[in-house]
Amino acid sequence: MPSAGIPGLPQQTPRKKGRLIALLAVGGAVVAVLLAATAVVVVRNGSDEPSGPVAAEQCIDKRLDLSGKSSTLRSVPSALRVGCKSDQAKGRITKVLRAGEGTFGGFTFSSEGCPDDSDGGARVRVSDTDTRYWDVCVRNLKGPHPGDPGMGGGQIGPGDCISGEVAFNREVPCSSSDWYGKVIARVAQESQCPSPRTMETAKMSSSSDPRPVLCLGAGGGVVGPGDCIKDPTYSFLGLEKADCNDRAAVAKITGRVRTKNECPAESDKYMEAKEEAYLPILCIKQLRPTLKEQLDDLGRT
């Protein structure tokens, strides 16, 4: 039986529960979206300060530049780990080499095993008061990058140049005037050097280096086919290059080989290295007599 209602007022129709439930469901979804958006904002605006042990892809507060030291054993900076979004972030860790504990001060460590594009190494702590540290490989967040090929820093690799002081493994910028050889490959043993582009080899000083052999191509102080040389009679610095149009040039290099039988046909003489060499025979075409030959001729007259 229908309800009588209140006299004088229009009769109200009861609301449907289904619509109310639907409105509540939509309202709940809106709240959930707002909460999610808030959570995202909190994460994005929050600190990215890392926790736990030092690890690759984290950042430090020091930038690495050329130090003029050896590339494999050099004084390295002490640094603190910071968030990569921090204003203090200057470099990114590319690899952790080792961890240790002790007092902090002047020190060196070997950076063997760092990626080729590393700008150098650093000893990193989590805070100023920590005695625990991590030796790491680092690449600067912004250029220039000393570890890039030819720039003169980081690990020695293809495209880098070395000085004549090979025993000290001294890397120098290829833009400098005193570079001796350019590295075309770094390998475990000489037999792996690319042929015929390799003219000479040099070895890293560390016996534990997995790739101790540097394969050097022509250029710089390394003599190769097409180069001319000065008179080697009284040279104490080894062979020196000369302009082929200059009277100081006594011979033109026609090839560098392992045995004299491999010399090109245009060769009329050869020189042999006095010590072990990657390619011990230097094939030459003589342009003019050396001082020794001139003196020998005087003795025969």
Disulfide bonds with the S-S distance in Angstrom:
Cys59-Cys84 2.00
Cys114-Cys137 1.95
Cys161-Cys174 2.04
Cys193-Cys215 2.00
Cys228-Cys244 1.98
Cys263-Cys283 2.04
